[in-house]
Amino acid sequence: MYSTSDEKEVAEMTERTGCAIVGGGPAGMVAGLLLARAGVEVTVLEKHPDFLRDFRGDTVHPSTLTLLDELGLGEKFDAVPHSELTSAGFPTDDGGMMKLADMTRLKVPHSYIAMVPQWDFLGLLADSASKEKTFTLRMETEMTGLIREDGRVAGIRYHTAQGAEGELRADLVIAADGRWSLARRETALEPKEYDCPFDVWWFRLSRHDGEGEGMLTPRMRNRRFAVPLPRTGYFQIAYLAPKGADLRKEGIEAFRANVREVCPEFTDRVHELKTMDDVKYLDVRLNLLGKWHIDGLLCIGDAAHAMSPVGGVGINLAVQDAVAAATLLAEPLRRGRPTSSDLAKIRSRRLLPTRLVQGLQRVLHRAVMRPVMAGKRNGPPAVMIQLFTRFPRLSYFPARLLGLGFRPEHAPAFARRPMERVEP
């Protein structure tokens, strides 16, 4: 069932489900879809009325594209307008290009990163999940607290946009509500924070035919750093600024000047930024929970490990967490309440892949982002350029880590379906 909670009489009742998932983002929707296909009663709570929020993670990597094929959704995803990136690299001072990650070296069905609006991706998952009898998506329904009984989490309290309040009892609560997870804050789970030298200011500019095709190329010049992401019909651009800098105080003219300086090819269109309201701020965090669960509650995705936007890997790690959780917890949930030992298996499986990707991000923060914004250079260190230029096959390893992860997850047998065809 795909519904909006709007009947106070129903909302004030105490309800029950097998698994309550807080958050309708990529982790929550994938976990909900897979568990419902296993026959587990699942309720996903999403506080917004729809999925239409811009400047969210919009990169769908090869591991997730393979998963969609396994779920029977690959052709429907292909029909959604999207652009494709096959490589990523850095311009060098001599006018050349250092290719850091080459997706075409991966021996997978989809050797590219698909750039697609996240609302289209989530809508595809929601539509598929709605076909399962045991799945319910409750829009405009926000968790307000956890229910505890006998030392364990036994469900959640919530309210709806219409003012109704209720309780939802569950054998398991999955916190998939992002880096500022309320479900996690209600527990004693605290993430370890890692240094991150920048925040991101997102905006969009028009894109001409053929611009930015195929390769993701950050721009670096005179302490400025920007990453244009080619999307269908426009660029989504990440402008990196030192942590804590308030660019709003400087105003739109100063921001346009910064964009022209680092991306002179956009001089003819920076006027499209009318005010600083056209620029969205992201407080970048990089952290990791030491423990991902307490009895009755499991954290996955950004609730367990906030990722830097470097490499755009956040969605894909969250999806892989969700697949691992559904695979390992479907049978315990069919039996009743998963034990703490059951929940600990998800962290054990996903911890090393998460640490490796975060480790690569931290290396790039130190070796590239921080020196560029400090004015020490306008690109990667010389030794990195020489190494990847001399041995181009090295570009396989970053591509493997960013595109597939150290341990890519595959759909369990109970969740696989024949390919759904797109109607003409």
Secondary structure, 3 states (H helix, E strand, C coil): CEEECCCHHHHCCEEEEEEEEECCCHHHHHHHHHHHHCCCCEEEEECCCCCCCCCCCCEECHHHHHHHHHCCCHHHHHCCCCEEEEEEEEECCCCCEEEEEEHHHCCCCCCCEEECCHHHHHHHHHHHHCCCCCEEEEECEEEEEEEEECCEEEEEEEEECCCCEEEEEEEEEEECCCCCCHHHHCCCCCEEECCCCEEEEEEEEECCCCCCCEEECCEEECCEEEEEEEECCEEEEEEEEECCCCHHHHCHHHHHHHHHHHCHHHCCCHHHCCCHHHCEEECCCCEEECCCEECCEEECHHHCCCCCCHHHCHHHHHHHHHHHHHHHHHHHHHHCCCCHHHHHHHHHHHHHHHHHHHHHHHHHHHHHHHHHHCCCCCCCCHHHHHHHHHCHHHHHHHHHHHHCCCCCCCCCHHHCCCCCCCCC
